Amino acid sequence: MRKNFGVKPWVYPQPVLMIGTYDENGKPNLMNAAWGGQYDADQVMLCLSSHKTTDNIKVTGAFTVSFATASTVVPCDYVGIVSAKSKNG
């Protein structure tokens, strides 16, 4: 079925992106993000606010991007509900 969303700055359906990072002590962190995608042939664009993940990227300059899938929906949902920043200060 076709649905007209009007003029919007996004593509539908949006993927759920899993952003993986490590902190300065090597502790892993994972978040799910819906606002992002491919920017160019060799670049991704992520719209992230203040998260443990963004803190880690600022410190280490490194991250990975993976797609959530139907077979990983439960752990990806957990990552989207539980915040490392609120749990760890």
C-alpha positions, 0 to 999 in steps of 0.5 A: 500500500502506498502512503503519502507522508508529504515533504519530509527529510527522511526515507521510510522505512527507516532502519534501526542502526546499532552503534557500537563503541568502547570507552577509554577503558575498553568497556563496550557500549551499544545503542540503537539509533533510528536517525541515520543512514548512508551519506555517500558511497563511503560515509554514514550520517548519524543524528545522535544527541547526548549518550554514552555512545557519543561520549565514547566516540568523542574519546576514542574516535571509533564506532561500528554500525550494524543493522537490527534484523528480525532475528535480533529484535529482542536484544536490539529492543533491550538496547533501545530501552536501557540507557548506559548513561543513566545506569552509569552516571 
